[in-house]
Amino acid sequence: MKALFLTLLLCLVCGAQEEEAEQSALELSGKWITVYLASTNPEKIAENGPFRIKFLKIEAGDAKNTIIFEFCIKRDGKWEIVRITGKKEDDNTYVFECKKFTTALQTDL
């Protein structure tokens, strides 16, 4: 019984260890079909709501220090495709600049 318990414990310890994976932005590239919904007011994220966003794809740029997000937003009742490009900084963050704001995405890529 002790041998069975120790074997089970050893399996759990070995299985719980994570291997560090080599990742790159190219692994994220491709077509995505995603809708993000988050609001305390459900009317804002309803089918024709102003906060409804459809995420389309992620592309790794030609230079390995850029990443491109493509998504749709609804303006004046029509879907508009938006592409934003993030540039990788020295501290492994991607900085995206838009007309109204700048944001950073922390990553291990």
C-alpha positions as CSV (number, residue, x, y, z in Angstrom):
1,M,0.0,0.0,0.0
2,K,2.9,2.4,0.8
3,A,4.5,1.6,-2.5
4,L,1.3,2.4,-4.4
5,F,0.9,5.7,-2.5
6,L,4.5,6.7,-3.1
7,T,4.1,5.9,-6.8
8,L,1.0,8.0,-7.0
9,L,2.7,10.8,-5.2
10,L,5.7,10.7,-7.6
11,C,3.4,10.7,-10.6
12,L,1.6,13.8,-9.3
13,V,4.8,15.6,-8.6
14,C,6.3,14.8,-12.0
15,G,3.0,15.7,-13.8
16,A,2.7,19.1,-12.0
17,Q,6.1,20.3,-13.2
18,E,5.8,22.6,-16.2
19,E,8.3,22.7,-19.0
20,E,9.2,26.0,-20.3
21,A,8.0,26.2,-23.9
22,E,9.7,28.1,-26.6
23,Q,7.1,30.4,-27.9
24,S,7.0,32.9,-30.8
25,A,4.5,35.4,-32.1
26,L,4.2,33.1,-35.2
27,E,2.3,30.6,-33.1
28,L,-0.4,33.2,-32.6
29,S,-0.7,34.0,-36.2
30,G,-3.9,33.0,-38.1
31,K,-7.6,33.4,-38.3
32,W,-9.5,33.8,-35.1
33,I,-13.3,33.8,-34.6
34,T,-13.9,35.3,-31.2
35,V,-16.3,37.7,-29.7
36,Y,-15.4,39.5,-26.4
37,L,-18.3,40.4,-24.1
38,A,-17.9,42.2,-20.9
39,S,-20.3,44.8,-19.5
40,T,-22.4,45.5,-16.5
41,N,-25.0,46.8,-18.9
42,P,-26.1,43.8,-21.1
43,E,-27.6,46.2,-23.7
44,K,-24.1,47.5,-24.5
45,I,-22.9,44.1,-25.6
46,A,-26.1,42.8,-27.2
47,E,-26.0,41.8,-30.9
48,N,-26.2,45.4,-32.1
49,G,-24.6,47.0,-29.0
50,P,-21.9,49.6,-29.2
51,F,-19.3,47.6,-27.3
52,R,-19.7,44.5,-29.5
53,I,-16.2,43.6,-30.9
54,K,-15.4,40.7,-33.2
55,F,-11.8,39.6,-33.2
56,L,-10.6,38.3,-36.6
57,K,-6.9,37.5,-36.7
58,I,-3.4,37.9,-35.3
59,E,-0.4,38.2,-37.6
60,A,3.3,38.2,-36.7
61,G,4.8,41.1,-38.6
62,D,7.7,40.7,-41.1
63,A,10.0,41.9,-38.4
64,K,9.8,39.6,-35.4
65,N,9.3,42.6,-33.1
66,T,5.8,43.5,-34.5
67,I,2.4,41.9,-34.1
68,I,-0.8,42.9,-35.9
69,F,-4.4,42.5,-34.5
70,E,-7.4,42.7,-36.8
71,F,-10.9,43.1,-35.4
72,C,-14.3,44.5,-36.3
73,I,-16.1,47.3,-34.4
74,K,-19.6,48.7,-35.1
75,R,-19.8,52.3,-36.1
76,D,-23.0,54.0,-37.2
77,G,-24.7,50.6,-37.6
78,K,-22.0,49.2,-39.9
79,W,-19.1,46.8,-39.1
80,E,-15.7,48.4,-39.7
81,I,-12.4,46.4,-39.8
82,V,-9.6,47.8,-37.7
83,R,-6.0,46.8,-37.9
84,I,-3.5,47.9,-35.2
85,T,0.2,47.1,-35.0
86,G,2.1,46.6,-31.8
87,K,5.8,47.0,-31.6
88,K,7.8,44.9,-29.1
89,E,9.8,46.9,-26.5
90,D,12.9,45.8,-24.6
91,D,10.9,44.6,-21.6
92,N,8.8,42.1,-23.7
93,T,5.7,44.3,-23.9
94,Y,3.9,45.2,-27.2
95,V,2.8,48.8,-27.4
96,F,-0.2,49.6,-29.6
97,E,-1.0,53.1,-30.6
98,C,-4.5,54.1,-31.7
99,K,-6.1,57.5,-32.3
100,K,-7.5,57.8,-28.8
101,F,-5.2,55.8,-26.6
102,T,-2.0,53.8,-26.2
103,T,-1.9,50.5,-24.5
104,A,0.7,47.8,-23.7
105,L,0.4,44.0,-23.8
106,Q,2.8,42.1,-21.5
107,T,4.0,38.9,-23.0
108,D,6.7,36.2,-22.8
109,L,7.0,35.9,-26.6
